[in-house]
Each structure stands twice: as structure tokens, then as C-alpha cells.
Amino acid sequence: MTAPLHARILLVDDHPLFRVALSEALKQVSPTLMLDQAASLKEALDHLKSHDVSLICLDLSLGDSSDFMGLNLLRHDYPSVPVVVVSASQTAGIAHRALDFGASGFIPKTVDLPVMIQAFKAILAGDIWIPAEGSVVDEDEQGEAASKIASLTPAQLRVLEGLVRGQLNKQIAYEMDITVATVKAHVTAIFKKLGVINRTQAVLLAQSLFVEQAG
């Protein structure tokens, strides 16, 4: 999907100063871009219910979402809207893992302004962009694990996030406003899709894809 240079872009980052930095970079790409902001995943989802956007810029580490959970939910709920991850993480292979989860690009927060502008121009033109140093793929099973987690539904992803946080079924049920029986059904489906037999294995599989530092 190619976004025109008068497109509406949603910046999702819980650091106000970095949202300002992103805004400045995007204004240099095109002064006609319309920029909206959200400080949490919930704010982003609420915004998307009433606004059509052409691109989402997502920080991996938010107050109400961590690692690839937010990206997964956005790709499931809004599959036609491209998402570019903008993160401080330096974890090896993270750029390719972001692409595995459906991102249209990965921009490190550490790049200088000209590189960030170049990245946004490429992504707005419909290209996939990752930094050159992100081209080395980890030789392990992370790609397969990412595909398994990406197959989960939005509700299953929320339940999995609860498991990762160590919540009980009743706590997950309360937060999601569903019954404990429904949570148990989701957990069973998660185990089947991930090819695991218990919560510990499901959590370890999810954590194997998580970033090593806040993004």
C-alpha cells in the first residue's frame, strides 16, 4: 500500500519528546502529512475506531503493551494499514522479527535524522525498510515461533499477554470482560496453535521473541 504525501499518520509512543522528533522528521518528508498521536496502545485503538490512517508508527514498549503484542493486535485488527516499528532496541535480528509479525519497516530510534527521513520516504512509497545492520538473520527457530504467534486471534493474543504477565485466568477474564470459561477455551486454542502443552511452554515461546530492552 502506497501512502500519499498528504496521508494521515498515527504516531504511537509513550514518550512525548520522541513523538515530537518523529513529527519533525515526517514534516521534512512532506509538510502536508497529517500527524495524529497516541501515548498508549489503547489510545491508538480508540483513535483508529473513528479515524482512517495511512500509516502507523509504533513503539514496541508501551505502558499497556510490550514487545510484539501491540504490533500483532494492530495487524490483526487493521490488516490493511501498514505499521512501521520505531524502537530503541538493539537486539540482534529484531528488525526481521518485526517483519515476520507483519511490520512494513523497522526504524531504530538511534538513527540520525537524514536516515529516518529516508526510511519514511521509502515506507510511504510502499517499500519495506530496515537498517543495513539488521540484514543478518538469527539462525534459530524464531521465525517459526513468530509465525505461530502471528496466527493467534486478537483475543488469544490478549490472553497470551496475560499469561506472560503471570495473571490468573480470573484476572485475565476481568480485564477482558469475558468469562473464566472463555479464557480457558482461549488458552486451549493457544496451546494448540503454538504446539505447546502448558502455560510455561507458551510463555517461554512468547518470551523468546521479546526484545531485550525497552523500545
N, C-alpha and C positions, 0 to 999 in steps of 0.2 A: 504494500500500500504506500503510495507516494503522497506525502503531506504537502499541500501548497504553502507558500511562504506567508500567507495570511491566516494560517491554521491556528486553532486553539490548542494550547499545550498545558497539561496539568503537571505541576511540579510537586512531588510528594517527598518531603524531607522534614524531619523534626527540628532541624537547625535553621533558624531564621536567616542567619548570616549567609549560609550556603545557598538558601533559596534566592537570596539577593545576587550571589555570584552567578548562579545558573541563569537568572533573569538577564544579567548584564551580558553574558555570553550569547544568549539567544537573541537579544536585541541587536547584537552585531551581526548575527546571521541574517536577520531581517527585522527592521523596525515595525513591520506590520503584523508580526506574530502576536496573538492574544495569549497572555500568560495568566493562568489561574494557579492557586497554591493550596496545598493541604499539608497539615502537620502530622497527620496520622493516617493509617490505613482506613479507619472508619470515616474520617473526613473525606478521603478520596472516594470511597464507595458511595457516600451520601451525595457528593458532588456529581458523580457520574450518573446518578439516577435522574438528574434534571439537566445535565449539560452534555452535549456531544463534543468530544475532544478528538483530535487527530493523532495525538502522541501523549504518552505518559512517561515522565521521568521519575524513576523510583529509587529511593534509598533502600538498601536491604535491611537496615536495622532501624526499626521504628519502635515507639513506645508500646504499641499494641500488636506488633508483628516483627518477627525476626527471620533472618536468613532468607530462604527462598519461598517461605509460606505466602508472603504478600504477593510475590510475582505469580505464584501458582494460582491464587484466588483471582487475581486480575485477568490472567489468561483464560481461566475457566468462565468467568462472568462476562468478560468483554473480549472475546477471541478476535474480533475484527480490529481492535485498537492496538497498534504497536506499543511496546513497552521497552524503554531503554533503561538499563540499570546504571545508576551513578553511585559508586561506592568507594569507601576508603580502604576496603580490604585488599591486601596484597597476597592472599592465599594463592598458591600455585594452582593453575587450572580453573580458577573461579570464573574467568570470562567465558570459557567454553561450557562450563556447567550452567551459567546463566542462559546461554544459547540453547542448551538441552531443555531448559524449562520454558523456552518459547520467547526469550527476550530478542529484540531486534538489534541489540548492541550492548556493549559494556564500556563505560567511560570511568576510569579511575579518577577520584577526586584530586589526586596528586598531579594530574597533567596540567601543563601551563595553558593559558587562555587560547593561544592560536591553535593548539591541538584540539581543545574542547570545541572550538568553533568549527574546525574541520570535521570533527566527529558528528556534530549536529547537522552540518550541511549534508553529509553522506546519508545519515539516517533519514532526514527529511526528504531526501531524493529517492528513498526506498531501498537503500543499500543496507547491508549488515556491517557493523563496525565494531572491531575490538582492537586493543593496542597491540603493537607488533610483539611485545614481550609476552602477550597472552596466547601466542600461537602454538605453544608447546602443550600438548595434551597429556594429562597424567595417564600412565599405563596401568590402570586398575579397573575396577568394576563400577566406578562412579557413574559412567554414562548409562549403564544398565539400571542402576539404582535410581537415577534421575528420571528415567523413562517410566519406571514403576510408580514413583510418587506422582509424576505428572498425570498418570492415568486416574488418580483419585478425583472424586467429585468435590465441589466446594465444601459441602457439609462434611465429607470424610476428611478433607484437609484440615478443617477446623477441629475435628475430633482428634486427629493426629497431633495437631499443635498442642492440644490439651494434654495428651499423653506425654509429649516431650516435656511439658512443664510440670509433670508429676501429679496432675489433677486426678481425682477420683471420678468415676462415672457420674455421680450425682452432682459434682461441681461442674463438669462439662455440660450436663443436662441443664443446669440452672443458667449458665452463661449463654447457651444457645437457645434457651426457651423450648426445649423438647423433653420427652420423657426419658427416663433411665433405660427403658427397654429399647428405645430408638437409638440411644448411644451404643448399647450393646450390639445392636444389629449393624451399626456403622463399623464398630471395632472388628466384628467378624468379617465384614466385607474388606476392610483394610488389610487384615491378616492375609486373606486370600489373594488380593491384588499384589501385595508386597512379597508373597511367598514366605511368610514367617508363621510361627506357631504361638507366639506370646508377645506381650507388651514390650518386654525388654528388647527382643529382637527388632520389633518395629521401631522403637525409639533409637536403637543403635544404627539402624539403616538410615533413618532420617538425619541423625546427628553426623553421619559420615559425609553428608553433603553440606553441612552447615559451615559458614565462614568462621575463621579463627579469631577474627576481631571485628569490632563494630564497623559497619559500613555506612 
